């Protein structure tokens, strides 16, 4: 169907769209007068997601998902049940009669909660953390009351959702705190018993003293080892020409005396002769002096041997004392390490108790709080006018539907009783191509107008179809 055909149909059957549109307008006006009026009360709450929690200092998650969750909480059955109980709707005999008429299945409270949820609408404000709570009812006061009840129930539920886990955690932390205190007391008793058993008063100071003693013995042993090596060397070089013999005062004096005797013998031998009794006596004195030197050198050698034995004994004693001191220090270190482990257990148990006490105190504060991050921005008031039915909206809908329905009805009527209205209609009817038409005659100046026979149409247009072969 071409546009010219469509417009020709509308011009020919314009009464049908007008009738349909008029009917739809009348129905819209009738509906606006006959439909029951409904009133919508609006309240608003703001979810604060910027301020930190005053107790634990954490921030609420800033996201659209958090707002969607809060909207679901408002629409939840839990909040609806709180509204039902606060308004005592379960005591309404009309509602109970309706529930029984509907079959009376399930819980009556739940049925009433689902019933009042039908008039609730929760809308988030665009670009902010404000949530609008709308309630629609036949009575404006009832709509405002329900909207405010839902807001109050949501606030109470938000507090409960925050407090209830905190109360559960408080009970759990109380039990854990008792167990932690028991572990701390057991660790302290174990450390105290160990210190009493080992006689530990100040483990670190005692170990420091014994370590210093060990270092002192080590130094003494090194010195004695040097003395023993020196005594061994002197013992190995013992003799008349040894340094000890050369430095011995007795031997030095005897050597001096021997030198003087030999000098006197030399003078006397030149003067008296070798066989003189005085010479013989002097030689006997020299031999005696030499024997004394040899005897004294032997004594010096024996003294070096005794000094070596003494040095070796002192070295052995010091080494034995050093080993005993080393074992003592090792035992003290083992005792200190074990005591340190026990002390660390006590410190760890103490830190655990302090951490649990801190968390328990925090959860106890959270369980006792009655604040939430939601604030009421607007309290719902009874609306001044109904929210539905809306006459203007119904009229616009009636116009839209009436126009399209009227056009559809006109076309449907035309298709049932087809008429030739334009050139395309004739061509479709005879299934032939249109080769031309004679235009309508128009009067000319000074000439008579052309008259047509009465049986011809007033708009004389002659169309000559070309019949197909």
Beta strands, then each sheet from edge to edge (+ up, - down):
strand 1: 39-47
strand 2: 120-124
strand 3: 130-137
strand 4: 374-378
strand 5: 433-438
strand 6: 462-466
sheet 1: 2+ 3- 1+ 4-
sheet 2: 5+ 6-
end
